[in-house]
Amino acid sequence: MKKSSILAIFAAMGLLQACATTPAEQRQVGCAGATVAGALLGGAVGNQFGGGSGKDILTAGGAVAGGMAGNNAAGC
């Protein structure tokens, strides 16, 4: 994924959080942002290992693990 796409995703999440009016809505957007950020980072790390179909599996596994870690880190 290109850096510009990643930046656009984070900008959209920031704008959505700014539009949230209640603390519950802000928490939901924050949890989604943490999950997406963790998944992107985990996928990027997983993509550095393996080769062929193993690389795809590690990328997907890293994205799942990163998403779960980001969600837990945010306290969701």
C-alpha positions in Angstrom: 0.0 0.0 0.0 1.3 3.4 -0.8 2.2 5.9 1.9 -0.4 8.4 0.5 -3.2 5.8 0.9 -2.1 5.2 4.5 -2.0 8.9 5.3 -5.5 9.3 3.7 -6.8 6.6 6.0 -5.4 8.2 9.1 -6.7 11.6 8.1 -10.2 10.2 7.6 -10.1 8.5 11.0 -9.0 11.8 12.6 -11.8 13.7 10.9 -14.4 11.1 11.9 -13.3 11.3 15.5 -13.6 15.1 15.4 -17.2 14.7 14.2 -18.1 12.4 17.0 -20.3 14.2 19.5 -20.5 11.8 22.5 -17.6 10.2 24.4 -19.0 6.8 23.4 -18.8 7.7 19.7 -15.3 9.0 20.2 -14.3 5.8 21.8 -15.7 3.7 19.0 -13.8 5.7 16.4 -10.6 5.6 18.5 -10.9 1.8 18.8 -11.4 1.5 15.1 -8.4 3.7 14.4 -6.2 1.7 16.8 -7.3 -1.6 15.1 -6.6 -0.3 11.6 -3.3 1.1 12.6 -2.2 -2.1 14.3 -3.4 -4.2 11.3 -1.4 -2.0 8.9 1.7 -2.2 11.0 1.4 -5.9 11.6 0.9 -6.5 7.9 3.9 -4.5 7.0 6.1 -6.4 9.5 4.7 -9.8 8.4 5.4 -8.9 4.8 9.1 -8.7 5.6 9.4 -12.4 6.1 8.9 -15.5 4.0 8.6 -15.9 0.3 5.9 -17.0 -2.2 2.7 -18.1 -0.5 4.4 -18.1 2.9 4.9 -14.4 2.5 1.2 -13.9 1.9 0.3 -16.0 5.0 2.7 -14.1 7.2 1.4 -10.8 5.9 -2.2 -11.8 6.7 -1.3 -13.3 10.0 0.6 -10.1 10.9 -2.3 -8.0 10.0 -4.7 -10.0 12.2 -2.3 -10.1 15.1 -1.5 -6.4 14.7 -5.2 -5.5 14.6 -5.9 -7.5 17.8 -2.9 -5.9 19.5 -3.9 -2.4 18.5 -7.5 -3.1 19.7 -6.2 -4.4 23.1 -3.7 -1.6 23.5 -6.5 1.0 23.0 -8.5 -0.7 25.8 -11.4 -1.7 23.6 
